[in-house]
Amino acid sequence: PNTGTVLSEGIIMVDIVMSVYNGEKYISEMIDSITKQTYKDWRLIVRNNASQDNTKSIIEGYVERYPKRVVFINDTHHITSIPLSFDDAIKYSSAEYIMFADADDVWFPDKIEVTLKKMKQVEAQFGDKTPILIHTDLTVTDAKLQIIAESMWRYQKLEKENVSLNRLIIHNVPSGNTFMFNKVLKDLATPMPKETIMHDHWFALVAAAFGKIDYLE
């Protein structure tokens, strides 16, 4: 059941897709960071994966405050597979560009704006019919947002440029909570196979096989 309101004014450029399970501790901070984005043409599609805490009531509060921004899929059926829960949520997306979001993150205010700018640059180079995935670095923090590492890439010694299909089959590099991808890639990568281990790994593999992956520092 969808208890949110799909935007009817204009065309949404960016859909943000989130799956959450028992996320009451952090989800408010996360959604607040989305509402403070410098880029405003977004919609949040959030699937409650049968949470047992106060996640449902928290999201309902945001639906009341942002009825044209938040689409709430309150599912009482718990999907044990994280990627398949995201897969269930992403089918509500109709935007040209999609981002994955984790309920326990916080986004920098210009995250959507700078990532979309990079997406447009890559599309201009390879064409808007090409499946494209943009990923970024991220800052690693503790639960109180105290910085552990300024760069996830350096912290985990990830080679951000090394995203060939052969490489990604062995070891995933792009982090899903930094993704932006176009609708062309979404249509190609979904529905995800039931054997999918993680949604970001699957999308990276499909992009590497059939399209382009680029990154933003």
Secondary structure, DSSP 4 states (H G I P E B T S, - for coil): -B-S----SS--SEEEEEEESS-TTTHHHHHHHHHT-S---EEEEEEEES-SSSHHHHHHHHHHH-TTTEEEEEESS--S-HHHHHHHHHTT--SSEEEEE-TT----TTHHHHHHHHHHHHHHHH-TTS-EEEEE---EE-TT--EEES-HHHHTT--TT---HHHHHHS--S-GGG-EEEHHHHHHH-SPPTT-S-HHHHHHHHHHHHSEEEEE-
